[in-house]
Structures are given as structure tokens and as C-alpha cells.
């Protein structure tokens, strides 16, 4: 990139890559401290400690853990144990180049208006004490179910003793405490002696495995404990006894010993005698210091037998034992003496599984498997478990049967499968996996996601609730467990899902549980949100139904209720404001534009759009997919400057959308050049230059436009985003391009009668390419753009399964354009999952060429401009009225102009060759004339807007822009000087309303470029012409070999030089030498009128072994195709193939030389 844009323009970019420094402003007691030289990898704790150094003199008295950093203007805090760069707020500030503003707060000063009351904590404490009393009444028997449920209950209430990072809902775990007590009462009703609790699960598999979880209360004088496990028959061991690991005690209600261990007996269940007995023997390793003897260390004793327990594996019905059992522990004399009247309780969990070995098989995760493939996949499931763990959903879907006889085998396979990444585990929540155990394991893997990662997939998890057999499921409890971190989003998603006609009742119950758990204060806040959304919805609908002339009146009347609401309440947006201003957009949906005050005095105003009459759930899904793509690209080190903004549905056909500041639609930018502005190349470049007049600033925003345009092309193509007119594409003054309004996607094109409006693969127009190239002619910048597009496309293809899974889970959401497999087929086909990266690169390059060459896109823009003429006119007061002037100026500010004329004209070369006209202006009260520089196109823009502003006035005629022959020559400029001078003279003699309007005075006001002397005596740039025969330039090739085929991908060529200095028509021709018959000739297509062509074409030589290729040379020639004369040579290279390692791909730039060619 640096070689293309130059060192100066890329200085900032290189810093963000190689030295990602951060400047952080931290507010402490309303004072700002500037902290420099932090990096994205710096921990938040380091920033806190350095900030406290400014505040406290004696840091020994400061508890750093009691402080945290809050984002100014948001109710969001940074996580102390994480790095700065891991937070989305920091990432967005770096992307937008915004200041990072934080506020240092202690835990005592944090807002707690949504926290649970102290009464709830006391209720939980009383419940825990009651459970302990019941366990004491049952001879201090405490099962693991009770221990875990009480622990989770305490965590959910944030009791002081809580240390676990997991947070579970108190309602859910209260029910589990109750269930655990019922099980305990059933098991131990008549048992009040030392006991063992055994829990069995069995399956018809070949080997026996014992998993135990043991809880013991006894024997305080022992340091370690272990178990000996044996299988006996007729008093003899069937297999050598197995010893467990040695563990020590810990304290819960009582003193416990816990084992969590697998013990394997390599004995087939089928050959076990029906009288087999499982025996467990408990040993204690004596604590040598317990007796207090001074020489106890000298006489260390061996382990002591403390007790035994045994039970038959088969009952009297000859059925393998299952379920839970509470058994007595037969204590030895040593154990009885050590226990001193205490009792012990142990819990064991037994299950069986098989071990076998299978040959290799290659499993394609995205393959559409046939019945035979499913059987083959199931037969080789253990190989998949070892080498392809991500294939678990495909393996389970290939199971031949899910009846009761097969379930144990499937569950055993599931529990011994390596843990899947959370995004892969999402597929196990699809409707094709109804088994509760499968879904529970999937949830256990998804639980490992961070809150930020979970937010990316939360809509799919909410939809997956439809596929649960009952609401007391792992998924429901998991979603409720994340209440404190995502309650607002959960509430809106569930509130919206209640409208589902088929599943609304189920979502009502989940929403009810959520409201019960969140506490009274949070419920009040959510209720205020609902009231605000209802009020805004009524206002928006009223404005939409009103006519054009009465809409402002309807808006003012409707806003009275909203103002009254904010006078009584403060409220958090679903996306702590009060209303400042409200207007509406002149579009078909007439959405409201809301400006709200931030409750945080350090925060900025909040700007949102409220829409009615449109289903925003589809917009939410499209933005979610783009956000996931951006996360993938960033993880791979590819920052495409993607603009992520928030959107949320607040009910049926209504919702809120975050407004991105400093941005305009392409239509608004293009119509500054008239209704045909969409056919012109310079509007975007001139608009960006208006806001970035300095050359280094303009170059930097061009980089942003190049990167973001590449991301938009890939994202909109993969998702099939349609209805892409120029009001649905926006551009920031920083160069970031992004798309809005995703009402049509997955290839469902917008139709105009029988005419398909979206005829190009994606939107890539000549005015976008003008900014990318830095002018009209193709440059190496466009090659970089193509490479970025192909790289981004291939990265998304590697995660094809993820996107298909996310979309599949949403097929039951009721979205009209995502209802079944036929809609998913578009994404599957767009991702080209069966192609190699090289084939995908060629495929996407052809899409770029097709999109850039499409006239239909510009015509679609033009039709939309005509359709929006009824909304046209001059911009609002807060927007510039001329494309090249950032502000509006009046006669009162500037002084009356009493004379204006065209003084001269000058040739300019930035960004391209053109003529600018020097306007001499005389004002009242000024002795010296002013000079401003305006182009012919800018004069035409003035005239076009005057005709709109004064449709009934007689204005002077404007010179014709069309000329025969070349436009930018001195003769044409001289002729236009006279015509423009006549136009200005007649304009200044027009009526007072015209000559004194703000539009005229803004046009003649000096701007930044008028104050600069650079370019006034500009000389032409040095021509790139070289003497005839001179060879320059480089070619980029990818050379690889596989399956006896040599693949030569011709990617790019840059800096070619032609014989006469004009732009050549290059193409590439190759041979494998020696080749006397010229049978190895291959060539690319012709690229017209460019010195920097992009080909991305694959030339294939088949049937050659590596030994044969080692004797060959690759000759590559670049020629220019001419129609009226012979094609001429531009350069070439000769490569010896024996110098290449054909076992891997080689991608490299090669210098073109003047070599002989065929």
C-alpha cells in the first residue's frame, strides 16, 4: 500500500498497523488528563493505575480493584482484566479516528438505579439456610445437585462469597434447589447412617467406564483420600483393581471430598456375569502433623482403610442398574475411630462406551451428502472425531436411527467428542437436532462465548427456543443467565418474538421469566422504554399518513406527548435522553429523525431514525451478517473500515436505526451536478475534497474509500443485497462507504414492472473507481482494490458453514425473504464452496469487471433521481448548498457585489488536466478586488440550482457543455471564457431576488483553494513517454502445480510504457519452451486503454509431470493489441521452472525486460 499511496499519505496507516498507539482522555473529578503511549494490547488495569498516580500521592493506601473506567456518554465500562483493544468502543474510536474519552469511577460511585434491592439478597440467604437445615435433618447428606444449585443461586444474587464468573438466574436455580431436595428426600428417607450415593447410566456398548463424583463428610485427620475400584465375581477380581487420584477436602455446607474422574474397565458388558459386584474401598493418607508428635515425620504410615461399599451391577430382573442409589458405607475400625460418629456420603456416576479404530475418510463440512454418504460418514465417525471435530453436526445428522436403543451410543459419542467452537456448536441447536442431551452439550460449548461474541449470535439463539422440547432446558437457562450483560437486547428480541403467531405463547413465558428475574427497578425502566416506543410510533404513523403540506403540523402536535413524557421521565433508548429536536426525512417511508440529549454530561447528542411501516428484522439480520464478516476480517488482520451501526425492531413494522454522523447519500452528492450527476465521474471525489482540502487528508480518505468499498462489494454480493439505488448507499466525509436499508436481500431483486432494477452483481460505479484510481485512468490502486476484494471474499468462503448455519436458524423467524432452503441456495452459490481460492479469485475478478462496466447501475440511479424530483430543492439550513463550499454565505456577511467578471483562465493538473476560470469580484467597501477560481462544472451547478430555486424567473442562458473534439484544450477554454463572462454579466443584471440570494453569494465566496497560490503557474506533469523500444513495468504471477497441471495465474501488470506515450491495449501471451510447434500458446483477454491492467486469469498446462516441467522454461510476453497496425511488444520475462518449488504456490512481482519472444 505504501508503494502505491506514497510515504506521506500512508504514515498514519503504517502507525495503526505496526505501532498501534492510543491517546486516551480520562476524566477524574471533571478534570481531563492526557495519557499518551498506550497500545491496544495494554491492559485496562495499567491505564487505571497510571490515572490514579495523578490523583493519589500514596498509592499504598489505594485498592486498584475498586476502580473501573466508564465510557463517557454511555452506560458501558471496560473490563479490567482485558486489554484496551479487545473492547468494541476502542476499536470503533480507532476506526473513526475519534478521541477515546473515559471516566474513572470507583465502585461506590457507580449508578445502581437498576440493581436488585437488598430484600432480594436476604430472601436468597434465608433460602440457603433452609436448605442447609433440611440436609442436616437428613443426617448431613448433601448431594452434588443441591451443592451446585445452591452455588449457582448464590452467584445469581451476587452474594459476597461469590467468586465464579458465571451468573445464573435466581429463579432457575431456586427451582433446581427444590428439585434437588425432592431427589434427596426420595433417596434418603430411611437412611440415617454413613452412606454412598450411586448414580448409574448405561448403554449397550462394549466396555465399562466408571465416572464418579464423591462427597464425603468425615475423617478430619487425613491429608489425602483415594478409592480402589474393583469388579468381582465369586469373591475374585474380574480385572485388576483401579486406583483413583488422591484428593483433599473442601468446605461447602459440610466438609466434602470430591472426585471427578473416569475409571475404565476393559471388559465387555456382554460377557459380565449377572452376579458381578462393583466394590469401592476408601483409603485415607494420614496427616502426619495431626497427632502433634515431634517425631511424627520420622515414622510415616501407609494409607489406612476407612470403609467399603459394594453393590451388584444387575438387579433381580437381570437389568443393568441405572438411576441413583443411596448406599451405606461399611466402615473399618480405623475409619469409625477417625470419623468419631460422623457420617460419609459418596456419589458415583457410571456410564459405558466403546473404543475402536477406523480407516481415514475426508469429510467436507459443506458437502450436500447423499444417503450413501451419510452411511459412510456414520461408519467412520470415530475418525471424524479425531481428525475432523467440526464435522459433529454432519455425523449426528447421519445417525441411522434415533430410537431408544440407539440413544446411548449417540450420547456416548457426543460426550467423548472434543469441544466445538461456539459458532460451530450453533448448528446443533437447529430443528433437526431435537434430542435434549445434544442441545444441552451444544449450550455448554456456547457458554464459553464472551458477551461481545454472544451478542453477534443472540438472534439465532432466541429463534432456537422454538426447537426446544420444553422450557426447562439448558438453552433457556443459559439465555436467562446472561441477563445482567444483555438484558436490554434480550428484552427487545423477546418482545418482538411475542408477535409470532405460532410461537408467541412460548416467548411470552420466557419473557415473563426474564421480567421476574430482572428486579423491580429494571422492570420499570423497560416499561418506560415501551411507553416511549409507543409514543414515537404514534407520531411517526401520524406524520406518514399526513399530506406533504400538513406533515410539519402533524409532527408538532404529536411531539407534545413525547415532550410531556420526557418532562416526567428519563429513559434509556433501546439502542438517557430527552428530546431536543425532531424532523422527518423526505422519503417514501417518511421516517422521523430524532435528536436527544445524553444524560451523561460528558456524552454527545444521540441521533436516531424511527421508522414505521417497514419490517426492520431483515435489516437487523443483514447488519448482523456484515458485523460477523467484519469480525472475521479483523481477526485475519484485514481492516476494511466497515461501518457498523445499530438497528433494532421495536414491534411490528417499526423500529430504530442509529444515524452515522458526517455522512450523505450518494444521490444527494451526485445531484449537486444535476439530475444526470450519476453518470459523471467526479462528484464523489469533489465532495471528499471539499471536506478534506489538504492533499494529505484527501489521500487518507481515498484509502478509506478504497477499503470500505471493497468490503461493501463483498458483503452485498454474498448476502445478495438488492434495491441498491443511490439513496441506499452512503459516504462519510472520512471516506467510509456503507449501505443502508436492507429490505431486499438473498437475491430477491427489486422489480420495476417486468424490469429487474439490480442487474449488476454489486454496486461499483465509475465515480467510485475515480476515487480509487485517483483520477480517470486506471492505476495500481485499482489492482490493490481487486486484491483486497478477492482476499476478503476468500476469507468469508472459509467460514461458509457459519453463515449458512446462522441463516438456517433464522428461516423460522417469519422473514418473507428467508423462509426455506431455496433462499439459502443463493448464499451457497455465491460462496462457491467447492472452488479453490485461485478459482474464486478469478470468479470475483470477473464480477468486479461486470459491475464496473454495467450501465444499468447508473441508469437505475438516474431513474431514482427522477422519482425523487418531487422531494428535490435546496438543502436544509444545516447542509451546504453547493458541493464545493462547506458553508452557506449571505450578502449581509460578505458585502454587496456590484461587479463580477471572468478575468482569465488557467490550466490545472490536479487531480486531472482541466481549466479553471479566474473570477474578478468587486464589493462595496472593498478597495481591492477579490479573485476566486471556479471550473465550468461549478458554474453549471450554480445555474442548475438557480433554475430550481427560481423556476418562474427569467435567467440568462447557460453555455452549452457539449463540444466537438477534445474538451480540455486552450481553444475551448478561451471560447468558454467569453461565454461565461457574458453569463456572469447578465446574471448580475437580473432581478434583486436572484442577484442577492444566498446561493450566488456562496458561489462567489472565497474557499480554501482560492487562498492557495499553488497551481497558479502550474506546469504540465512530466510525461510518462519513453523512447521507442524502452521497456518498463512489472507483472504479478501466481505459479502452482497440482494433479499433473501447471497453473499460471496472470494477476496484475503495472507501469507499462507504450511506443507513442498513449495508453496501450495490453494482453499476455505465454509459451512453455522449447515448443517448436507452438502448441503451448496461451493468452489472456485484452484490457483496453490502460497502463495498469488487472487480469486475474488462469492459464493451465495439463499433463505435465514435475520432471518434465523442470526441463521447461515459461516465456511470458506482454503485447498491445492494435486494430490498424501490428501488435507491438511491451515487455516480457523468461522463468526457468526448475527454480520453483512446485509443491507450494509462488506469488511474486516480476520485472518486465526486453527479451525475445514468439
Order of alpha helices (4+ residues) and beta strands (2+ residues): alpha-alpha-beta-beta-alpha-beta-alpha-beta-alpha-alpha-alpha-beta-beta-beta-beta-beta-beta-beta-beta-beta-beta-beta-beta-alpha-beta-alpha-alpha-alpha-alpha-alpha-alpha-alpha-alpha-alpha-alpha-alpha-alpha-beta-beta-beta-alpha-beta-beta-beta-alpha-alpha-alpha-beta-beta-beta-beta-alpha-alpha-alpha-alpha-alpha-alpha-alpha-beta-beta-beta-alpha-alpha-alpha-alpha-beta-beta-beta-beta-beta-alpha-beta-beta-beta
